[in-house]
Amino acid sequence: MNTDLSGIRFSAVVLAAGQSSRMGGANKLLLPFEGEALVRRTVRTVLAAGMQETVVVTGWQGREVMRAVLDLPVTLQANLRYEDGQMRSVAAGVAALTMATDAILVCPGDLPLLRTGDLHELMDVYLAHPASSIVIPRHQGERGNPIVFAAAYAPEVAAGRRLIGCRKLAQQYPEETFWHEASHDRFTTDCDTPEAYQRLLERLGLPQAAEV
């Protein structure tokens, strides 16, 4: 994998504000994976990819999520309107970026299989397709995450006029979007339900959780 990013500056927004509505009361971002909270696992993966700046957006159970990543080199941004949906968190995170950047990676906090090399894969794809200002991964027809987009869109995203992260994103901007066909499911495997959590633990060879 090419990790020479040719001087292009990448920043990241990690979304950690959701209410985990399908998890039966538990916050999926705080579930343990190999001795650490899922959100911490995801944030460490993002940081290891060489982002110049990373913002973590908190919301539901924000204090607990904040504690999970407090010692990491990130900026914490609270989204007090997290109940309004993911787009509000994307806007809050992008608005909180302070350093000049060329591209922004938006990553949900619940991608337990994500590897640093996967992020380099997306970053390389973005660089290889300069005519496309939005890159979205997918695997076997299923849309995945993270998404990478040109920083030129940041003012529109922060103002809520461009809905980066929206499931209809590619339909709204088809000429600007490049679909990256991934050979693996790490971009499309998240952790939304207790059953999904147990399956992921099994896949990673970890002990099953007694209760979620």
Secondary structure, 3 states (H helix, E strand, C coil): CCCCCCCCCEEEEEEECCCCCCCCCCCHHHCEECCEEHHHHHHHHHHHCCCCEEEEEECCCHHHHHHHHCCCCCEEEECCCHHHCHHHHHHHHHHHCCCCCCEEEEEECCCCCCCHHHHHHHHHHHHHCCCCCEEEEEECCEECCCEEEEHHHHHHHHCCCCCCCCCCHHHHCHHHEEEEECCCCCCCCCCCCHHHHHHHHHHCCCCCCCCC
